[in-house]
Amino acid sequence: MEWVEGDVLDVNALADAMQGIDTIIHAAAVVSFGKADREKMYQINIEGTANVVNVALENGVRRLVYISSVAALGRKKNSTIVDEATKWEDSKSNTHYSITKYRAELEVWRGFAEGLEGVILNPATILGYGNWNDGSCALFKNSWKEFSWFTHGINGFADVEDVAKAAVALMKTDITEQRYLVCNDNWSFKKLFDTIAEGFGKKKPHREATPLLGEIAWRMEKLKSIITGQKPLLTKESAKVAQTETIFDNTKLLKTLPDFKYKPLEATIKDACKKYMAQMSKI
């Protein structure tokens, strides 16, 4: 493997990196529910993806595997089951992250229409070891800090290594113009945070954030972030997501890749907690 530093907003750098390349896995994105990151998120997620598609077409790249998100399928206000056939609907329930991933997907579908082969992966919220100051890894940091709020909302979660394995497996096929959800399991946020807390040996969340209390909680976090200069543990958008109940159907990927098996989320969390604790012990 050759590691090359680059920027999806730098078209010349992309062109240099794509010389002689047959296949691209495009996973670069900003994941945030914070207002401060919104402008950068729109620019990188949408414009950056358009750049990748355009340069790939110009340089004769054959195949593109785009790592999108289940967020690109949109969120509904009421409980719902989401699969690959679910259509985007403009809704106040959609976050700005959802909007950027949906619009980025439009660029990828355009690329397919103009000659690129490839597939789109829509992972649920990704769990695993990484930079816990950013993205979904921050869920582990929140639990480490014994964030006390929980909701009974339901969401899908995916192991980061399973997402990578699915991307590589689909890259090696000739399947094109298809999307695949990657979701190990659907859990309540309460179960998720309880399991992470157990992995860290920390206190479990004990304050139920009803919709009203959730409104209070994110405002308290916003005020605290202004005072401390640190990112809030909860934002208006993440509080809204935590109240929704969405079930993701993970069967299409299993039917397409018969040898593929999802890792149990309990094992995903246990392994990640061990790595985060080892990281903290070095500080």
Secondary structure, 3 states (H helix, E strand, C coil): CCCCCCCCCCHHHHHHHCCCCCEEEECCCCCCCCHHHHHHHHHHHHHHHHHHHHHHHHCCCCEEEEECCHHHHCCCCCCEEECCCCCCCCCCCCCHHHHHHHHHHHHHHHHHHCCCEEEEEEECEEECCCCCCCHHHHHHHHHHCCCCEECCCEEEEEEHHHHHHHHHHHHCCCCCCEEEEECCEEEEHHHHHHHHHHHHCCCCCCEECCHHHHHHHHHHHHHHHHHHCCCCCCCHHHHHHHCCEEEECCHHHHHHCCCCCCCCHHHHHHHHHHHHHHHHHCC
